[in-house]
Amino acid sequence: MEKIIREADETLSALEHELSRFDALQINAVPFKGSWTAGQLAEHMVLSNSGFLEVINGPVAETDKPADLLVNEIKKDFLNFNVKYDSPKEIYPEDKTYHQPELLKSLKQIREGISNAVTGLDLTKTCTAYELPGYGFLTRLEAIYFVIYHTQRHLHQLKNIYSELDTN
């Protein structure tokens, strides 16, 4: 339990820290062809992670498998930086001007919500509000690890965006 609390907090805090490094112009600058801006990436994380927080806090059922069955598969998939995924349209960020303080506030609220879920809910229950394509219904534990590994993937991308903008 301590491990997942620490891992979630460190990962989500790192995303906030990395986003806070961007200045007002950089947050909406396209770093290279085909890339999202830092603001778009952060908005994608807000949409995805807030959605997962709703699923984690939503309806559940008893679980008929090990609660962590898909954790290693999720990790392998999302931390493979050689594979590019297309974002589902419901969490695809708009092409608009983003404001860093608003994004940071949302990310902090999500981090606190995840922390509360980890410490206050039975993580072995299966979330029934959303069936994740390719994985099916996740346990709360798997859903939290999805948030962790998906965030780590985009944290890696955010660092690349910052590095590209910082050298230009």
Phi, psi and omega in degrees: 000316179299324182297313183289325177299311181296314182296317178296313182296316180296317182293312182291325175294322179297322177297315178299315180299313182297317179296326181292345179286338183282142174271178187299326179281320183295328186300331182246013180272137175278118185285327178198160184305131177086001182261152167285161169281168176299322178297317178296317179299315179296320178296320176302318179292321177298312182297313182293307185291326176291323176297317178293325177297320176297317179297316180298321181272359183272198182296146181224165176224166175298151183255136180247031179210167173301136185299337182252017187308318186264000185302312182294324177294317178299316179299312181301316182293312188276338178263010172271099185280358177276348181255133178255133179248151173265135179287137172300147186299329182290343177238021177276126184287145177293155173270092183208179177277125179254151181245119185306315181301321178294317179297316180297320179297315179297316180297322178294317179299320179295316179302316179294322178295319178295317179300316178296321179295315181298319184275339187246353185242158174281108186283353180276348181287151179267129178284130184249001183282337186209131176259114184283122180306133179088341183237331183088204179282130182262151168287165177301321179299312179297321180296320178293319176293328174301313178302315181299306186288324176295319178293318178299322178300312182284335173297317176302315180293321180296321176297321177295320178298313180298315181300317179295316181288327183289334181270349180267000000 
